[in-house]
Amino acid sequence: MLPPFKILDTNSVADAVHELARLGDQAKLYSGGTELLILLRHNLLRTEYLLNIKPIAELGQVHCVDNSVRIGASVTHRRLETDPTIRDRLPMFADAESQVANIRVRSQGTIGGNLCFNDPHSDPATALLVYDASVTIQGSNGARQMPLQQFLCGMYSTALEPEELLVSVDVPCLPARWGSSYLRIHRLQRPTLTVAAAASRRNGAIDDVRLAVGCVGPMAVRLTELEAKIRAGAPNDSRKIIKESKAYLKKTLEPIDDLLGSAEYKIYIAGVLLERALVRALQSVEKKQDGNNG
Ligand SMILES: Cc1cc2nc3c(=O)[nH]c(=O)nc-3n(C[C@H](O)[C@H](O)[C@H](O)COP(=O)(O)OP(=O)(O)OC[C@H]3O[C@@H](n4cnc5c(N)ncnc54)[C@H](O)[C@@H]3O)c2cc1C
């Protein structure tokens, strides 16, 4: 049984911010409700009001701004999986979105709800970190923007203040001639481990690289130190570098032993998937080049 609550529709970001300030602890923002309703049903959350932000047109938009794509917070996973702009400009992100849960959760759950809940077992953040995504947040003191990595503070925790809402995610396209890849493993619907890689080549070497891993620890993380070691090296050397980076991965990813596996196993599999995702990202660069030459 769900406990009783009232749903209040909001029609603009200003309206939602005003209601959040007015109702304080008595209200929770409500988008797709896939997470919220589970919490309410299991008595893990009590609230008098759900502020429905889905009627806010601005939050449901996807549009290109220069070389980025701006995604409104209430855009669903299903739209991100299928939208031609996302598939064309952010193909690896569209692929990650296509692997979220099942069609019901993808049709209802939103990117804003996903990032704001910051469940460690999620897909989008890992992919978005590799795109250097940033978020725009609005509160009664105005709007602020920050890199996604800074927004994700820890397990189920973000930089959102109580009276703020996430408005949009800005995702810069990868530079031309980069390839990318997203991999995940799962035993249940939510992922057990996620890896995203993007890379470019020059004269047979890896010119530039970005790597991120999710689900191993409290939140998805970019692996900047590992990237620096791989950058400018030969693709074959990257395999050895990743294998030798177990201590760095352990320190950065903060794995724990749990029902999904031991910390040691998770670090081992993270290394395997990182190698595999990097190879696939580099292969997709080659495919692009072959396509351009052919
Ligand atoms: C069976 C099942 C399987 C799942 N599998 C996966 C999976 O494989 N991969 C994956 O990534 N996720 C998975 N999820 C999680 C779910 O898909 C996402 O977390 C979903 O995107 C949440 O979005 P929502 O709109 O439903 O959030 P809601 O439930 O509406 O909200 C979640 C939280 O975010 C807050 N919130 C929502 N929007 C905003 C906003 N704009 N600004 C500030 N706060 C906001 C709410 O107040 C609430 O605290 C799964 C969920 C279920 C139930």
The ligand as a Gaussian input file, in Angstrom:
#p B3LYP/6-31G(d) Opt

LIG

0 1
 C       13.230000      -2.503000     -11.900000
 C       14.161000      -1.350000     -12.094000
 C       15.302000      -1.529000     -12.851000
 C       16.190000      -0.460000     -13.046000
 N       17.296000      -0.660000     -13.811000
 C       18.138000       0.363000     -14.078000
 C       19.251000       0.193000     -14.953000
 O       19.492000      -0.869000     -15.502000
 N       20.075000       1.260000     -15.134000
 C       19.840000       2.472000     -14.565000
 O       20.597000       3.414000     -14.796000
 N       18.771000       2.672000     -13.750000
 C       17.926000       1.654000     -13.499000
 N       16.834000       1.852000     -12.677000
 C       16.642000       3.121000     -12.042000
 C       15.677000       4.065000     -12.798000
 O       15.534000       3.762000     -14.107000
 C       16.269000       5.453000     -12.880000
 O       16.804000       5.842000     -11.683000
 C       15.220000       6.453000     -13.343000
 O       15.795000       7.157000     -14.397000
 C       14.776000       7.420000     -12.275000
 O       14.085000       8.469000     -12.890000
 P       12.626000       8.885000     -12.435000
 O       12.240000      10.013000     -13.325000
 O       11.717000       7.716000     -12.400000
 O       12.959000       9.393000     -10.964000
 P       11.946000       9.647000      -9.755000
 O       11.633000       8.345000      -9.099000
 O       10.822000      10.504000     -10.182000
 O       12.926000      10.497000      -8.810000
 C       14.103000       9.944000      -8.278000
 C       14.728000      10.978000      -7.331000
 O       15.211000      12.093000      -8.061000
 C       14.561000      13.296000      -7.639000
 N       14.361000      14.065000      -8.865000
 C       13.743000      13.658000     -10.004000
 N       13.875000      14.606000     -10.957000
 C       14.573000      15.626000     -10.404000
 C       15.045000      16.894000     -10.882000
 N       14.825000      17.315000     -12.135000
 N       15.735000      17.694000     -10.042000
 C       15.978000      17.297000      -8.751000
 N       15.575000      16.120000      -8.244000
 C       14.889000      15.293000      -9.068000
 C       13.287000      12.870000      -6.940000
 O       12.864000      13.796000      -5.969000
 C       13.746000      11.558000      -6.312000
 O       14.464000      11.807000      -5.130000
 C       15.926000       0.818000     -12.473000
 C       14.771000       0.987000     -11.713000
 C       13.885000      -0.072000     -11.519000
 C       12.636000       0.170000     -10.741000

